[in-house]
Amino acid sequence: MNLSWSNHEDHHYWRRSRNLRWTPFPLQSNKLIGGGISLGPNGQRVLASIAPSALSFVREQGFEYPSFTFANQDGKILGNIPFGSKERYKYGQIMTTRATVHEALLLEDSELDGKVHWSVKVSHVRETNNSVHVEFEDGTVEQCDLLIGADGARSQTRNALFGEEYKPYYDGLTGFGGFVPLSSLAPFTQEAIQNVTPSITMGRVGGFGYSLLNPPNSPSQKLFWFSHCEIEQPLPRDTPRINMMPLLLKRHGSWKSRYDDPNDPEKTLFKQIITVACEGKEENSWFMLPRFFTPLLPHWTSIHGLSKEGSESGIATNKGAGRIVLLGDAAHAMPPEGAQGVSCAVEDSLTLALLLKHYLSQDVTHSESDLVGEAIAKASRSYEDIRMPRVNKILSEAKGKADRKRQITWVQDKIREIAVWIISWLPESYLNDEVFAYEVEVNVAKYLGVSQDSL
Ligand SMILES: Cc1cc2nc3c(=O)[nH]c(=O)nc-3n(C[C@H](O)[C@H](O)[C@H](O)COP(=O)(O)OP(=O)(O)OC[C@H]3O[C@@H](n4cnc5c(N)ncnc54)[C@H](O)[C@@H]3O)c2cc1C
């Protein structure tokens, strides 16, 4: 299927959801999705397998970049760290908006609208011996052979596997960010910042990053910016952005960059972005996200047991049928550091799909329902074997990077600057191959002991 903007108009604005309320069709409401997102080469490789048109759409709209520039708050460049070049990994790292990725995936399947029940929320999940019962907030209940819980960091499905001990917790860091039109910045800054690789400026009280969002020289180019700082208690999500201006200016207002207007000391890049972001009129151009982490889960499927909420008897058990499978952030809430959340989620999806296809196609002599139950149990176990070691490693590294963003001393800051400089000299293969060169099909075939062509 060929995707283009004209598809946009082919969809009706309003849909009737299952509970018979009229709701905006997700394609039109995607502007609510918020922030920017960086898509790694490994995630793009998966999209090339399962949603090739969506990948082309994202790549056409996004800003491709091979490295991140790191600077300090005095404007000194510390180094350029490779972050997924096209030459090495076939698909170069892409910065785009979340809304673009969402839209691309919705457009990939022209019949999606008829297959998805929009605007209904799962309220309770429970596994029996031969099925999963899913209750929705509108009171309806559905039954299925297998439930894939891809319902994000605050997963309701996860409650069927675990109790309170694995609830997400606020880790003391809050992220801020948004989009500012390039045209809203001083002419000198606009000119100087065209085509530059994304940059992160690191100070002792947090960091500030920015990146272009569209291919170079696009009309209406926007700058995506993000910042984070330690805040003891999460602020309400609807805190007016103008109220955040003093905090952001206090932290970053005196920082320098190569893109400060030399004719006007008030027009430093950071001051300009913060002022436009906090005073600007554009809606959906701003987000504030208190960061929640989930402790590392000991397993991702119900094969190891169910919580009292998820079991049929209402008593927690250490035996399950593996018919509930967590995927993406529901299994491993991924922080922004490393920009691997989407890539890991799509790798999970493809791995699970290939395993199910493999086990369901095997000859068995049992009845059909036994066959399905057995195949699901085997796929669940294999999914955990393949995915958990890789994702837990990526997750621990991302969490380590997040912890280094907290307030630090002058000495720690200098050590970090030296470390960045050293890392910037390391070859891309050493830094990134393990994460970016990963191929799902190769790893599934190796695990199953079959050829890749047979998958
Ligand atoms: C500030 C920030 C920046 C990030 N930057 C990047 C980045 O640059 N690159 C990157 O790869 N990753 C990034 N991540 C991580 C990335 O956003 C996540 O890893 C990714 O979105 C996970 O996808 P998911 O589909 O598993 O979950 P989600 O994207 O959270 O989707 C879950 C879906 O489930 C639905 N849902 C939830 N509960 C229910 C329910 N009860 N019933 C029905 N539906 C439900 C939600 O509405 C949602 O549509 C970032 C994260 C943060 C917080």
The ligand as a Tripos MOL2 file, in Angstrom:
@<TRIPOS>MOLECULE
LIG
   53    58     1     0     0
SMALL
NO_CHARGES

@<TRIPOS>ATOM
      1 C1          9.7630   11.1350   27.8720 C.3       1 LIG1
      2 C2          9.9310    9.8430   27.0970 C.ar      1 LIG1
      3 C3         10.6820    9.8420   25.9350 C.ar      1 LIG1
      4 C4         10.8840    8.6560   25.2170 C.ar      1 LIG1
      5 N1         11.6400    8.6840   24.0760 N.ar      1 LIG1
      6 C5         11.8050    7.5570   23.3700 C.ar      1 LIG1
      7 C6         12.5410    7.5760   22.1530 C.ar      1 LIG1
      8 O1         13.0630    8.6070   21.7220 O.2       1 LIG1
      9 N2         12.6480    6.4040   21.4500 N.ar      1 LIG1
     10 C7         12.0580    5.2390   21.8750 C.ar      1 LIG1
     11 O2         12.1750    4.2120   21.1740 O.2       1 LIG1
     12 N3         11.3790    5.1980   23.0340 N.ar      1 LIG1
     13 C8         11.2310    6.3180   23.7890 C.ar      1 LIG1
     14 N4         10.5170    6.2730   24.9550 N.ar      1 LIG1
     15 C9          9.9340    4.9980   25.3810 C.3       1 LIG1
     16 C10         8.6940    4.6720   24.5210 C.3       1 LIG1
     17 O3          7.7850    5.7660   24.5680 O.3       1 LIG1
     18 C11         7.9790    3.4310   25.0270 C.3       1 LIG1
     19 O4          8.9220    2.4180   25.3010 O.3       1 LIG1
     20 C12         6.9790    2.9140   23.9600 C.3       1 LIG1
     21 O5          5.9710    3.8810   23.7390 O.3       1 LIG1
     22 C13         6.3290    1.6190   24.4520 C.3       1 LIG1
     23 O6          5.3170    1.2470   23.5580 O.3       1 LIG1
     24 P1          4.1010    0.3490   24.0680 P.3       1 LIG1
     25 O7          3.2490    0.1390   22.8660 O.co2     1 LIG1
     26 O8          4.6210   -0.8320   24.7890 O.co2     1 LIG1
     27 O9          3.3360    1.2270   25.1540 O.3       1 LIG1
     28 P2          2.5530    2.6010   24.9710 P.3       1 LIG1
     29 O10         3.1580    3.4160   23.8930 O.co2     1 LIG1
     30 O11         2.4440    3.1760   26.3280 O.co2     1 LIG1
     31 O12         1.1010    2.1320   24.4580 O.3       1 LIG1
     32 C14         0.2120    1.4650   25.3210 C.3       1 LIG1
     33 C15        -1.1860    1.5360   24.7290 C.3       1 LIG1
     34 O13        -2.0740    0.7840   25.5590 O.3       1 LIG1
     35 C16        -3.2490    1.5530   25.8010 C.3       1 LIG1
     36 N5         -3.8040    1.1480   27.1050 N.ar      1 LIG1
     37 C17        -3.2840    1.3660   28.3330 C.ar      1 LIG1
     38 N6         -4.0830    0.8470   29.2870 N.ar      1 LIG1
     39 C18        -5.1380    0.2810   28.6380 C.ar      1 LIG1
     40 C19        -6.3080   -0.4170   29.0770 C.ar      1 LIG1
     41 N7         -6.5450   -0.6410   30.3710 N.pl3     1 LIG1
     42 N8         -7.1710   -0.8580   28.1260 N.ar      1 LIG1
     43 C20        -6.9440   -0.6620   26.8060 C.ar      1 LIG1
     44 N9         -5.8450   -0.0060   26.3350 N.ar      1 LIG1
     45 C21        -4.9650    0.4590   27.2420 C.ar      1 LIG1
     46 C22        -2.7650    3.0100   25.7880 C.3       1 LIG1
     47 O14        -3.8560    3.8740   25.5210 O.3       1 LIG1
     48 C23        -1.7460    2.9760   24.6730 C.3       1 LIG1
     49 O15        -2.3530    3.1500   23.4190 O.3       1 LIG1
     50 C24        10.3230    7.4420   25.6920 C.ar      1 LIG1
     51 C25         9.5640    7.4280   26.8690 C.ar      1 LIG1
     52 C26         9.3780    8.6150   27.5780 C.ar      1 LIG1
     53 C27         8.5810    8.5730   28.8580 C.3       1 LIG1
@<TRIPOS>BOND
     1     1     2 1
     2     2     3 ar
     3     2    52 ar
     4     3     4 ar
     5     4     5 ar
     6     4    50 ar
     7     5     6 ar
     8     6     7 ar
     9     6    13 1
    10     7     8 2
    11     7     9 ar
    12     9    10 ar
    13    10    11 2
    14    10    12 ar
    15    12    13 ar
    16    13    14 ar
    17    14    15 1
    18    14    50 ar
    19    15    16 1
    20    16    17 1
    21    16    18 1
    22    18    19 1
    23    18    20 1
    24    20    21 1
    25    20    22 1
    26    22    23 1
    27    23    24 1
    28    24    25 2
    29    24    26 1
    30    24    27 1
    31    27    28 1
    32    28    29 2
    33    28    30 1
    34    28    31 1
    35    31    32 1
    36    32    33 1
    37    33    34 1
    38    33    48 1
    39    34    35 1
    40    35    36 1
    41    35    46 1
    42    36    37 ar
    43    36    45 ar
    44    37    38 ar
    45    38    39 ar
    46    39    40 ar
    47    39    45 ar
    48    40    41 1
    49    40    42 ar
    50    42    43 ar
    51    43    44 ar
    52    44    45 ar
    53    46    47 1
    54    46    48 1
    55    48    49 1
    56    50    51 ar
    57    51    52 ar
    58    52    53 1
@<TRIPOS>SUBSTRUCTURE
     1 LIG1         1 GROUP 0 **** ****
